[in-house]
């Protein structure tokens, strides 16, 4: 994996006509590359803006959660989203690269 390139963040959500998420319920996805020996983390996006990475029972709140609001915003190609890491305060930037219609 080239660490200069961001790893993909994939989320399956139903969109309204205005391209906002149609239901204010948690949605799941994954961050990383789910094959080979690459890393991959499951993620759950909650309407309050929290991102749950799951984890071990002994993990602290900061190790398990981040912040990224995907609700009430248009999900369009080129749109930028930022995820804050609660453990160290760093941010990761994500750019919508593709929208795929599911059958």
N, C-alpha and C positions, 0 to 999 in steps of 0.2 A: 504494500500500500504506500502510495506517495503521501507523506504527511503534510506536504504543501497544498494538497487538494483536500477539500472537506469531504467527509464521509457522508453518504446519502442518509436522509431522514425521510422515511416513507410513512404516510398516514392515509388511511382510507376513510373518507368522510363524504356524506351526502351534501351537495351544495344547492342552495336556492338559486333562483334566476339572477339575483344580484351577486352571486358567487360567494356569499357568506355561508357558513356551516348551518345546515337547516335544523339541527337539533342541539339544544344545549345540554348534552349528556356527554360523559367521558368517551373519548375515542382512543383507540390504541394504534400502535405502529411499531416501527423499529428504527434504530439508528446504528449504522454500520453496514457491514457486508456479510450477509448470512451464508457464507460458504467458505470452504477451506479452513485455514487457521486464522482468518481475520476475526476481529472483534465485532460483536453485535450486541446491542442492548435493547431490551423491550422498553417501550415507553407508553405511558397513558397520559393523554392531555385532558385536563379537567376544566370545566367552564370558569372556575375561579382563577385560571392562569397558572396553576401549579402543574408540574410535570413530574410524574412518579416513575422512577427507574426500577422500582422493586428493590430487592436486595436481601441481605441476611438480617435476621432479627436483631443482631447486635449493631447494625448500622445506625448512625445518628440520623436525625431529620435532614441535616445538611448534606449527608452522603446520599440519601435516597431521593431527595426532591430538588427540582430546579424551578424556574419560572419562565413561561413563554405563553403569551396570549395569542391564540389562533382563532378564537371566537370573536364575532362581531367585526371581523375584518375581511375584506375581499381576498379570496385565494386566487390570484392571477399570476400568470407567468411573469417573472421579473420582480414580483413583490418580495421584499426582504423582511425576515423575522429574526428576532434575537432571543437566544435562550441564556438566562443567567444561571450560573452554577452557584448554588447557595453555600457550598463548602469553601470555595476560594474567591467568590465574587467575580470570576471571569465571565465573559460573554462569548457565545459562539453565534456566528451569523449564518443564516440559511437563506438561500434564494430559491424561489419556486422555479424549477427548470422545466417541469412538464405536468400537465393535467391529463389524466387518462380516464375516459368514460368506461365504466364497468357495465357489462351486460347483465 
